[in-house]
Amino acid sequence: MSSTVWIIIAAAVATYFTRIGGYLVLSRFDRIHPRVEAGLNAVPAAVLTTLVAPAVMQGGPAEWAAIIVAGVVALRGGLMSMFLAGAAVLVIARHFMA
């Protein structure tokens, strides 16, 4: 097997153990403190920000247009419509601006 396959397998195993580890730790408690719960609820937004922010800051007009459209759609629609609108604008803008 190639080294790429081994890297993918190792990443999958590491991801599985971190997820199951978090579940096992939290399952030991009868009640989760509200601050811990609030912190855990903020994780998806934090991860999304770490993925989107560098691309927007280093990007050009296509990325800025996509983030603006996604922001406007987020005010009215749901999460999936926001992602789809932002991705569609990004693909179309990169196609016509390149």
Secondary structure, DSSP 4 states (H G I P E B T S, - for coil): --HHHHHHHHHHHHHHHHHHHHHHHHHT-SS--HHHHHHHHHHHHHHHHHHHHHHHHH--HHHHHHHHHHHHHHHHS-HHHHHHHHHHHHHHHHHHH-
